[in-house]
Amino acid sequence: MPTQHDHIQAKKGRNASLVIAGSMLVWLGMQWAAVELNISSRYMLLLDLAVMAAMVWSLVVTFQIWRTRRDADKG
């Protein structure tokens, strides 16, 4: 039977997956829009850095989920 802790872990996993998917969709869309709208490369660099930050955040959250599940299986 799932516990409250399991629900929290599942919510973290959903959030991480939504951030990954959303940031990649925004990045892909802006790559297309940059060409069509002639957006400055400075703004595109800012977008690239924001997407990289989102990916790092997702990696950290995923690592936390993995460590929590690993520790729960040991004890």
C-alpha positions in Angstrom: 0.0 0.0 0.0 1.5 3.4 -1.0 2.5 5.6 1.9 2.6 9.4 2.1 6.3 9.2 1.4 5.6 7.3 -1.9 3.2 10.0 -3.0 5.7 12.7 -2.3 8.4 10.8 -4.3 5.9 10.3 -7.2 5.0 14.0 -7.2 8.8 14.9 -7.4 9.2 12.5 -10.3 6.2 14.1 -12.1 7.5 17.6 -11.5 11.0 16.6 -12.8 9.5 15.0 -16.0 7.3 18.0 -16.6 10.2 20.4 -16.3 12.3 18.3 -18.7 9.6 18.1 -21.3 8.4 21.7 -20.9 11.9 23.2 -21.1 12.7 21.2 -24.2 9.5 22.2 -25.9 10.1 25.8 -25.1 13.7 25.5 -26.3 12.7 23.9 -29.6 10.0 26.4 -30.1 12.3 29.3 -29.5 14.9 27.9 -31.8 12.3 28.1 -34.6 11.0 31.5 -33.5 14.5 33.0 -33.3 15.0 32.4 -37.0 11.5 33.6 -38.0 11.5 36.7 -35.7 15.2 37.5 -36.0 15.7 37.3 -32.2 19.1 38.4 -30.9 21.7 35.8 -30.1 22.0 37.3 -26.6 18.4 36.4 -25.8 18.9 33.0 -27.3 22.0 32.5 -25.0 19.9 33.5 -22.1 17.2 31.0 -23.1 19.9 28.3 -23.4 21.2 29.0 -20.0 17.7 28.9 -18.5 17.1 25.5 -20.1 20.4 24.2 -18.9 19.5 25.3 -15.3 16.2 23.5 -15.6 18.0 20.4 -16.7 20.4 20.6 -13.8 17.5 21.0 -11.4 15.8 18.0 -12.9 19.0 16.0 -12.6 19.4 16.9 -8.9 15.7 16.0 -8.2 16.0 12.7 -10.0 19.2 11.9 -8.1 17.4 12.7 -4.8 14.6 10.3 -5.7 17.0 7.6 -6.7 19.0 8.0 -3.4 15.8 8.0 -1.3 14.6 4.8 -3.0 18.0 3.2 -2.7 18.2 4.0 1.0 14.6 2.8 1.6 15.4 -0.6 0.0 18.5 -1.0 2.3 16.6 -0.4 5.5 
